[in-house]
Amino acid sequence: MPPNVPGIDESLPFVPCHLALMTVSDSRTEATDLSGAALFERARAAGHLVRARCILPDDIERLVSALDGFIADPNIDVVLMTGGTGLTGRDVTPEAVRRVIDKEIPGFGELFRWLSYQKIGTSTIQSRALGGVARGTYVFALPGSPSACRDAWDGILATQLDRRYRPCNFIELIPRLREA
């Protein structure tokens, strides 16, 4: 692969990420959590390890507490959240994420909305998807639809969570995320 062409460098070994999946919903159950299932299936198919999966209500204190637990776990590299990123009064996922992250990754939300715009047009403006780094752990908040989760995974996360992706990726930065 030429050095400036984006893609997977097959000469490098695949390194699985250790993920936690969190669905934010007042109404979903394990049986009806299609968004969480979409992320779980894609992560596993890519070779990543899902270490934890939960469904929590739209309650900012419970979300922050769960995030703090995942972030403190040395066996979790990435937390993927789905749901609660809209505009209604109960949608508090971005507020919870902002309470725990040290650095926001603005490009994640921007790129997600650009990808989403190609499918749903201006309705994407209602999404408050975002990403950030919290004490060395990546946190990504996605909308609660299965389609949005598939778009985020296929269009961004599949490559950025693959250490072999060039010219750069999130995973190769993990050892340096806690630098002062």
C-alpha positions in Angstrom: 0.0 0.0 0.0 1.5 3.4 -0.9 2.2 5.5 2.2 -0.5 8.2 1.6 -3.4 6.0 0.6 -5.9 5.2 3.3 -6.5 1.5 4.0 -5.6 -1.6 6.0 -1.9 -2.4 6.1 -2.1 -6.2 5.9 1.6 -6.5 7.0 0.6 -5.5 10.6 -1.2 -7.9 13.0 -4.8 -7.2 14.0 -5.1 -6.2 17.7 -8.6 -6.5 19.2 -10.1 -3.7 21.2 -11.8 -4.4 24.5 -15.2 -2.8 24.4 -18.1 -1.9 26.6 -21.5 -1.4 25.0 -24.1 0.8 26.7 -27.7 1.3 25.4 -29.4 4.3 26.8 -33.2 3.9 26.8 -36.2 4.1 29.1 -38.0 1.4 27.1 -35.6 -1.1 25.5 -34.9 -4.5 26.8 -32.3 -7.1 25.8 -34.8 -8.5 23.4 -35.7 -5.2 21.8 -32.2 -3.6 21.8 -31.6 -3.7 18.1 -29.0 -0.8 18.2 -26.9 -2.5 20.8 -27.2 -5.8 18.9 -26.0 -4.1 15.7 -22.9 -2.7 17.5 -22.3 -6.1 19.3 -22.5 -8.0 16.0 -20.2 -5.7 14.1 -17.6 -5.5 16.9 -17.5 -9.3 17.3 -17.4 -9.9 13.5 -14.4 -7.5 13.3 -12.6 -9.5 16.0 -13.0 -7.2 18.9 -13.8 -8.4 22.4 -17.1 -7.1 24.0 -16.3 -7.2 27.8 -19.5 -5.6 29.0 -23.0 -4.8 27.7 -25.8 -3.0 29.6 -29.0 -1.1 29.1 -29.5 2.0 31.3 -32.4 4.5 31.5 -32.0 8.2 30.4 -30.7 9.2 33.8 -27.6 11.4 33.8 -26.3 10.3 37.2 -26.6 6.6 36.4 -24.9 7.1 33.0 -22.0 9.0 34.6 -21.6 6.3 37.2 -21.6 3.5 34.6 -19.2 5.5 32.4 -16.8 6.1 35.4 -16.9 2.3 36.1 -16.0 1.4 32.5 -13.4 4.1 32.3 -11.7 2.9 35.5 -11.6 -0.7 34.2 -8.2 -1.5 32.7 -9.8 -4.1 30.5 -11.9 -1.6 28.6 -10.4 0.5 25.8 -13.6 1.9 24.2 -17.1 2.6 25.4 -19.8 2.7 22.7 -23.1 4.2 23.7 -26.3 4.2 21.7 -29.3 6.3 22.5 -30.1 9.5 24.3 -28.4 11.8 21.8 -31.5 13.6 20.5 -33.1 16.8 21.5 -35.9 15.8 23.9 -35.9 16.5 27.6 -34.9 12.9 28.4 -32.0 12.8 26.0 -29.0 13.3 28.3 -26.2 11.1 26.9 -24.0 14.0 25.6 -24.3 15.8 28.9 -23.2 12.6 30.7 -20.3 12.0 28.3 -19.1 15.6 28.7 -19.0 15.2 32.4 -16.4 12.4 32.2 -14.3 13.2 29.1 -11.0 15.0 29.3 -10.9 15.8 25.5 -13.7 15.9 23.0 -13.0 14.5 19.5 -15.1 17.0 17.5 -14.4 15.3 14.2 -16.2 12.2 15.3 -19.6 13.9 15.5 -18.9 16.0 12.5 -18.0 13.0 10.3 -21.0 11.0 11.7 -23.4 13.8 10.7 -21.8 14.1 7.3 -22.2 10.4 6.7 -25.8 10.5 8.1 -26.7 13.5 5.9 -26.1 11.4 2.9 -28.9 9.0 4.0 -31.4 11.1 6.0 -30.7 14.7 4.7 -31.1 17.6 7.1 -32.7 15.4 9.8 -29.1 14.6 10.8 -29.0 18.1 12.5 -31.0 16.6 15.4 -28.1 14.2 16.3 -25.7 15.2 19.1 -23.4 12.2 18.4 -20.0 12.8 19.9 -16.7 11.2 20.9 -14.0 11.9 23.4 -11.2 10.5 25.6 -11.8 10.0 29.3 -8.7 9.1 31.4 -7.2 7.0 28.5 -10.5 5.4 27.4 -12.4 6.3 24.2 -16.1 7.1 24.6 -18.4 7.4 21.6 -22.1 8.3 21.9 -24.3 7.4 18.9 -27.9 7.8 18.1 -30.3 5.1 19.2 -31.3 3.8 15.8 -29.8 0.5 14.4 -29.2 2.3 11.1 -27.2 5.1 12.8 -25.1 2.5 14.7 -24.4 0.6 11.5 -23.4 3.8 9.8 -21.1 4.9 12.6 -19.5 1.5 12.8 -19.1 1.0 9.0 -18.2 4.5 8.2 -15.9 5.4 11.1 -15.3 2.9 13.9 -14.4 -0.1 11.8 -11.3 1.6 10.5 -10.4 3.8 13.4 -10.6 0.9 15.9 -8.3 -1.2 13.6 -4.6 -0.7 14.5 -3.7 -1.6 10.9 -5.6 1.3 9.3 -3.3 3.9 7.7 -2.4 6.7 7.8 -3.5 6.7 11.5 -6.1 5.3 13.8 -7.4 5.7 17.4 -5.9 2.4 18.6 -2.3 3.2 18.0 -2.7 6.2 20.3 -4.0 4.3 23.3 -0.5 3.9 25.0 -0.1 7.7 24.8 -3.6 8.9 25.9 -2.6 9.3 29.5 0.5 11.4 28.8 0.8 14.6 30.7 
